[in-house]
Amino acid sequence: MVVIVFSIATKEIFVSKYHYLTNIMSLSERKISVLQGVLMQMEENSISSQQYEGSFGEITMNTQVVNDKEIKIEVLFKQEDEVFLPVTVVYNSETKKIIDWK
């Protein structure tokens, strides 16, 4: 009886750790994809809407001018029929430094 209980508990711990690691991996993939899209848009320095197909999902970016020096990029990330909350990045167009990231 003790062996059976110990086996079930061990299996549950393994499954729990596996789910945790897969969730962390998908979160990291999403952050990397969004960051790559933002960096590509900052390098191009164009005011437009663009769509990229990354290795982890689809990235849609809308760029707007806030003032003479600041540009806002709204990033929408889709992955396998899931749409995640948009990310907004404001950066200085001259220095290419990020001012705000929400």
N, C-alpha and C positions, 0 to 999 in steps of 0.2 A: 504494500500500500504506500509506503514511504517512497519507494522508487517511482511509482506512478505519479505521485504528487510532485516530486522533484523534477521529473521529466516534463510534466505539463508547465510547471513554473519556468523552467529553463527555456522551453519553446516560446512561451509568452514574452520573456525578456528578449530573446533573439528577434522575434517578430516586431516588437516595439522598437528596438534599436534599428532594425531595417527600415521601418516606416519613417523614423526620425531622419536617418541619413538620406533617404530618397527625397524627403521634403526639403532638407537643407540643400541638396544638389540642385533641385529644380529652382529654388530661390536664388542660388548663386548663378545659375544659367540665365535667369531672367535679368538679374542685375548686370551681368556682363553684357548681355545683348543691348539693354537700354543704354549703358555707358558707351558701347561701340557706336550706336546710332547717334548719340549726342556728340561724340568726338568727330564723327564724319560730317555732321551738319556744321559744327564749328569750323572745321577746316575749309569747307566749301564757302562759308560765309554768304550764303544766298538766302533771300527771303522768299520762301516757297513752301509748298506742301510736297513731301516726298515719302515714298514707301520703299522699304528694304526688306528683303527676305534673308534673314540671318540663319545661322546654323541651328538656333534653338527656337526660332519663331519669326513672326512677321512684325515689323516695326513701322508705324506710321508717325511722321513728324510734321507739325505745323509750326512755322516760324513767323514771328511778328516783331516789329520794331517797337520798343517801349519808349525810347528817347534817342538822342543823337548817338549815344555810346552803348546803350544796353539793348540786347536782343533776347527775346523770350522764345524758348522752344517747348512745345507741348508734345510729349511722346506717349503714344498708345501702343501697348505690346499685346499681341495675340499669340496664343500657343495652343494648338490642337483644340479648337472650338472654345477656348477660354479667353476672355478679354479681361485684362487686369486694369486696375485704376490708373489713370494717366499720371505721368510724371511731368512736372514743370521745372524747367531750368532757365535761369536768367544769367547771362554772361556779358562781360564787357567786350565789345567787338574789336577794340584796339589791342588790348592786352591778352585777350582770349582766356581770362580768368573767370571762373564761375562765381557769381555773386550770391545766388540763391538756388536751392535745390529742394523741391517739395514733392 
